[in-house]
Amino acid sequence: MPEYRYQAIDKRGRNRNGSMPALDETDLQKKLKALGLWLTEAVIRNPALGAATTKKSKVSNLRLHGKRQRRELIDFCTVLNVQVREGVPLVQALQATAEDCKFHSSAR
């Protein structure tokens, strides 16, 4: 079973780093979720060489640093939640929320 080095976010929004054996990235994500962590980046370690390869997670472009980016994510999720609760189709809600958040982030 390969070992993954990962970066995750806990419930308080703090970055957590570590390593864990998992069958694949999906298995790693499930294991971290059970621990209350949200996977943001994963790198598989090559057991033969003992070094990390360059294969990165599909969610590795999600990087939260500082209060501004975290606030933008919170705003995005809040607006999306309201729209979905009101019955707006998910694709339409995602498009509208993305446009709304772009407007607000450029106005800051």
Buried (B, 14 or more C-beta within 10 A) or exposed (E): EBBBBBBBBEEEEEEBEEBBEBEEBEBBBEBBEEEEBBBBBBBBBEEEEEEBEEEBBEBBEBEBEEEEEEBBBEBBEEBBEEBBEEEBEEEEBBEBBEEBBEEBBEEE
